[in-house]
Amino acid sequence: MATTTTSLGGDTGGDDRVLATAQQILKSLRTPKEDREDMLLIFSTFDNRLSGISDLINGEDSKSSTDEDLDRFEAAEKVILVDASLSGEPSRQSISLFDPPNDPVEYFSAVDEIIQWMEQLSIASSAGKHGQTIADRAENAIQLAMSRLEDELRHVLICNTVPPDAVSRYGSTRRGSISFGSHDGAIDENLESFGDVSDRGSYRFHERGASLGDDLFIDLVRPEAMLNLKEIIDRMVRSGYERECLQVYSSVRRDALDECLLILGVEKLSIEEVQKVEWKSLDEKMKNWVQAVKVIVGVLLTGEKRLCDNLFGELDELKEICFNETAKGCVMQLLNFGEAIAICKRSPEKLFKILDMYEALRDALPDLEDMVSDGFVITEAKGVLRGLGEAAKGTFAEFENCIRNETSKKPVITGDVHPLLRYVMNYLKLLVDYGDPMDSLLEISEEDLYHFQNDLGGDGSQLEAMSPLGRQILLLMSELEYNLQEKSKLYEDSAMQQVFLMNNLYYLVRKVKDSDLRTVLGDDWIRKRRGQVRQYATGYLRASWSKALACLKDEGIGGSSSNASKMALKERFKSFNACFEEIYRVQTAWKVPDDQLREEMRISISEKVIPAYRSFVGRFRSQLEGRHLGKYIKYTPEDLETYLLDLFEGSPAVLHHIRRKST
């Protein structure tokens, strides 16, 4: 098509009207710039004067873009201002940004728009008076928005925190171990401090917490809230409100961890308060602490670290600070209690709980170092670990001193196992279970080595092949045996000395043989002590029954069975009866607590006495036949066997009621 050129005869006023009309047409259509340029090309084919409005169109576009930007700013500002005004109303104060009738997408878009304006204004070298006004409005809007998002961050975190009591499901698997009654390290002459421990199950148990698996974790914040939290945190960080974001986040998460500590049974106590707590209550608090360390470090802090990583993404510095601030409070509370225990008064019953605490913190420390970058916290943790180690060593030394210094002069009247022995063996049986930490803490001193070799008669080379704990246990066992020898001297009756030593050494052997102490001390130790037990049993027979058996010998009765002196025979039977009745009276009160050992002792006595008595009666009974036979031969061999069954039961008895035998 040929271009038509219309001449308007130089009518400039008409030209202006034509251009204005065409411009108004294009503007009123509100079409995109590309479409308007196409329409301009069409118009210009009718009249080349219309090509001149292109500059006007471009100028109009420039103006329209600025206006549109300002319109978007004002719309975004309005969203924030309206929300700020409505949130002040009582009916709207508790409504979350994510709850109807609020539109979180609209609000976040408005915040993004204001942030973009602020970024542009900060780049511009000079904004002029109008630009400064816009900047002030943007700053005001962003302050209102950040105040709103700060509250929203707190609200979403609190409402979506997993209930703290969920942690009580973890660490519930425990294994039992003996807990000892308190005696404040003093062992008095009445030995009441040993009364809490026996072999009949009357001792109490304390629980060692189970190890938590490396793959054990829980969500600390509900997963459906994570996206909303990220949206809030992203806007606060982009707006330069990192500090406020950090303060709100760490404050809420700290409170959650504090509540978890309470549920786990860990209270905020000063060192002075801890030192005033009675042992029974302190024992429970130490047990709770051990579980809390495992759950807090192994589950909760791991979860907190993962939560920080998910929410703060690539903001490495911010998420590190957030995690440190979150974790510091509960970790320091745990460490403060550990420090208080480390400097508490030392007494033997505390050793096992201190070792539990030492192990828990030692095992948790590598994970703590991996997660927490706060040097102060890690230094404190290492210091508390050292303190607990020193407390364990000092407490064990206190236990050793209790054994060495136990010099009570009150014998066990029945010859039974000494309470000290029961206490010590139960203690050592449990101590073997702590071989790992004790081996790392203990070392034998030159003084101990000298004492073992010179005072206790030990073999120094035997110690060289043993672990540090094994060496200390061998020293303690030697100390215990020496102590028993000294206590046996409290008995005037040599037969009872032998029974006392036999009972106690047999108890030692049985406790070692039936526990992990066997691995520590070895079978040679057991065999040697079994031999000693037999020696004590033989010593008892010799000391107790030699006089009675001497009455049943032929020597000194003036001849053979046919011509023996009746007077001498009568004296022999009377002496034997007196010896047997005295032994019965005294030794029914004695006690051999082990059923097997007691039966073996009765058999040994029976094998010595009954054949000799039966033979003697058989040879000389005819010499005493008559009306008074029962006065001298009071018991049959079967009677004696029956009465021997009453020995060593710990129940005194006499034979005055026995019917005298007659023809």
Secondary structure, DSSP 8 states (H G I E B T S, - for coil): --------TT-HHHHHHHHHHHHHHHHHHT--HHHHHHHHHHHHHH-GGGGGGHHHHHHHHHHHHHHHHHHHHHHHHHHHHHHHHHHTSTTTTT--TTSTT--HHHHHHHHHHHHHHHHHHHH-S--HHHHHHHHHHHHHHHHHHHHHHHHHHHHHHHHHB--GGGGGGTT--EEEEEE----TT---TT-GGGTT--SSS-SEEEEEE----TT----SB-GGGHHHHHHHHHHHHHTT-HHHHHHHHHHHHHHHHHHHHHHTT-----HHHHHHS-HHHHHHHHHHHHHHHHHIIIIIIHHHHHHHHHHHTT-HHHHHHHHHHHHHHHHHHHHHHHHHHHTS---GGGHHHHHHHHHHHHHHHHHHHHH---HHHHHHHHHHHHHHHHHHHHHHHHHHHHHHT-------TT----HHHHHHHHHHHHHGGGHHHHHHH----HHHHHIIIIIS---HHHHHTS-HHHHHHHHHHHHHHHHHHHHHTT-S-HHHHHHHHHHHHHHHHHHHHTSTHHHHH-HHHHHHHHHHHHHHHHHHHHHHHHHHHHTTSSTTSSSSTTT--HHHHHHHHHHHHHHHHHHHHHHTSSB---HHHHHHHHHHHHHHHHHHHHHHHHHHGGGG-STTHHHH----HHHHHHHHTTTTBS-----TT------
